């Protein structure tokens, strides 16, 4: 006879004739004679013996839920840790729980640095020799008590639960399992978002009972003046970028979201991905690389590319990643946009992007003059420094841009030097120098360069030269007629009649 059939009536619940349910052993007997189905709850998943858990010194921080930062060259995956104001209080909590066992929770906003801060506190208080079991969200922890039996109590043992809300439940951290950790003097070090903590902490449910006695240390994405002072002393380039480009993001969010922005933008340039959005962001990034911090109207990007960007491109570019920030962010004025700080910082350090070319520097200077006057001097100064080597190598576009930038900077000597050099390199490009001279009222020298450009086939020079020469002829014929020349007077009359006829024709 099967063991279940030998059970007494005390373990049965009445049901239809011929079947019963044994609730103590979860056994269901079907009404079909000679057939029964038995359900047994799954056995707890085994947890490795505590003394085989890895030492803290051997644990890679990125396995703890800490997000990687952007890396260039031989940089380590993470920049140095900057002490937070909460560290002293957290150190006391961790030291106490290492001694007594039990739960300690680091709470805070999303991407506020909870995991990194908790890890740093564990390193300080527990030492590199502590053994750590890193449980992934949803992992079965019911085998933990068995794993702790017979452990070496001279060593600290720590259960690491990142995003604690994913570990609460029948197979995760329960009040009973937490009591076992206290009994075994095992620290349960956890992180939890503020909203998740509030949702689970209060009330009389099972998760509230787990959290009710746990001390907490809270973090914010908004760093204090003292924290920012400590940040200023850090030499890592990524932390220097965070100081300069974080804006309203805060330091930890800046570091966390940067790799996401860069990778998505880079991949968006593939055919069939988001080429329009990729180009739009590239223009904003390039302006920032030239030193323009001001936001720019969308119309400027469209003028630059001679194309329209549909709303879908802008929506894609502005959508917040990780719930924090998009590739583009809105400016102070309606309809203006700039590249987000993390993307700009990475673009400035990346070797994947070529240096801004001459045409881009000219565009950046003109845009700064119109939309970012506070940035104008810096953009022009940077452009002149960046283009000088190219110009000295007689790159005609660099020479032209350098001449324009010198003119914008009010450096007449440098502007004349590079405009003359441009006219010597490419005679038809004597026209920009002629325009510069005309703007300064130096018509005589301007005519010389217009004739040079017109002779080389520059259409605008050809168009401008005729009216200018007619005006000069009218001027000198009038001077000669005033001096008594009858032939000059006759020529002046004929010239003016011809000019008046042309004007009348145009008006008609």
Secondary structure, DSSP 8 states (H G I E B T S, - for coil): --GGGG--GGG-B--STT--EETTTTEE--SSTT--EE-----------GGGSEEGGG--GGGGT-------TT--SS------TTHHHHHHHHHHHHHH-EEEEEEESTTSSHHHHHHHHHHHHH-TT-EEEE--TT---TTHHHHHTT--TTS-EEEEESSGGGGBSTTSB-HHHHHHHHHTT-EEEEEEEHHHHHHHHSSSSHHHHHHTT-EEEEE-SS--HHHHHHHHT---HHHHHHHHH-TTS-HHHHHHHHHHHHHHHHHHTSTTS-HHHHHHHHHHHHHHHTT--S-EEHHHHHHHHTS---HHHHHHHHS-BTTTB-SEEE-SSTTEEEE-HHHHHHHHH-SSS----HHHHHHHHHHHHHH-HHHHHHHHHHHHHHHHHHHHTT-HHHHHHHHHHHHHTT-HHHHHHHHHHHHHH-GGGGHHHHHHHHHTT-HHHHHHHHHHHHHTT-HHHHHHHHHHHHHHHHHHHHHHHHTT-HHHHHHHHHHHHHHHHHHHHHH-
